[in-house]
Amino acid sequence: MAPLSQYMSQYDHKHNSPWNKLLHAVGIPVIFAGIVLLILLRWKLGLALFVGGWVMLLLGHRIEGNKPAFFQGPVYFLVGPIWVAKEMFDALRGRPHGANSPHGN
């Protein structure tokens, strides 16, 4: 299995459009909220959030013009939330995109 940094780099490569990044930054937490609500038996709201979050992600990829990374492997279902958290953390710290990357991208 490849190291997390390799997966993150590949995921980053598929998410360049500001609209795609924004839709992922909103959509991934919405999907997680939907899952939590489904577990708590709030079926209608949970399902609406879950589906709505996925619509945002797929719309982002339509705008970007590429396929979602999870088509390359299920590990990207975990990489996506980590990537979004890193992007948000970097933005809050005022770091430019790719500041943590050894290659600067």
C-alpha positions in Angstrom: 0.0 0.0 0.0 1.3 3.5 -0.9 2.0 6.0 1.8 -0.7 8.6 2.6 1.3 11.4 1.1 1.1 9.7 -2.3 -2.6 9.3 -2.0 -2.9 12.9 -0.9 -0.8 14.1 -3.9 -3.0 12.1 -6.3 -6.2 13.5 -4.7 -4.8 17.0 -4.9 -4.1 16.6 -8.6 -7.8 15.8 -9.2 -9.0 18.8 -7.3 -7.7 22.1 -8.8 -10.9 24.1 -9.6 -11.9 26.5 -6.8 -15.5 25.4 -7.3 -14.7 21.7 -7.0 -12.7 22.5 -3.8 -15.6 24.5 -2.4 -18.1 21.8 -3.2 -15.9 19.2 -1.6 -15.3 21.4 1.5 -19.1 21.5 2.0 -20.2 18.2 0.5 -17.9 15.9 2.5 -19.0 17.2 5.9 -22.6 17.1 4.7 -22.2 13.4 3.8 -20.8 12.7 7.2 -23.6 14.5 8.9 -26.0 12.5 6.8 -24.4 9.2 7.9 -24.5 10.3 11.6 -28.2 11.2 11.3 -28.9 7.9 9.5 -27.3 6.1 12.4 -29.4 8.1 14.9 -32.5 7.0 12.9 -33.3 10.5 11.5 -33.9 8.8 8.1 -35.3 11.5 6.0 -32.9 14.3 7.0 -29.9 11.9 7.0 -30.7 10.5 3.6 -31.3 14.0 2.2 -27.9 15.2 3.5 -26.1 12.1 2.3 -27.5 12.3 -1.2 -27.1 16.1 -1.3 -23.5 15.8 -0.3 -22.8 13.3 -3.1 -24.6 15.6 -5.6 -22.2 18.4 -4.6 -19.1 16.2 -5.0 -20.3 14.9 -8.4 -21.1 18.4 -9.5 -17.6 19.5 -8.5 -16.1 16.8 -10.6 -18.4 17.7 -13.5 -17.1 21.3 -13.3 -13.5 20.0 -13.0 -13.9 17.7 -15.9 -12.7 14.5 -14.3 -13.9 11.4 -12.5 -13.9 11.2 -8.7 -10.8 9.7 -7.2 -12.7 6.8 -5.5 -12.9 5.2 -9.0 -9.2 4.5 -8.5 -9.8 2.6 -5.2 -11.9 2.7 -2.1 -9.0 4.1 0.0 -10.0 7.5 -1.5 -13.2 7.4 0.6 -10.8 8.0 3.5 -8.3 10.2 1.7 -11.1 12.7 0.7 -12.1 13.8 4.2 -8.4 14.0 5.3 -7.6 16.2 2.2 -10.6 18.5 3.0 -9.5 18.8 6.6 -5.9 19.6 5.5 -7.2 22.2 3.0 -9.3 23.9 5.7 -6.5 23.7 8.3 -4.1 25.3 5.8 -6.6 28.0 4.9 -7.2 28.8 8.6 -3.5 29.1 9.2 -3.1 31.4 6.1 -0.9 28.9 4.3 -0.9 29.0 0.5 -2.0 25.9 -1.4 0.7 23.3 -1.4 2.8 24.8 1.4 3.2 21.5 3.1 4.0 19.6 -0.1 7.7 18.8 -0.7 7.1 19.5 -4.4 5.2 22.8 -3.8 2.0 21.6 -5.5 
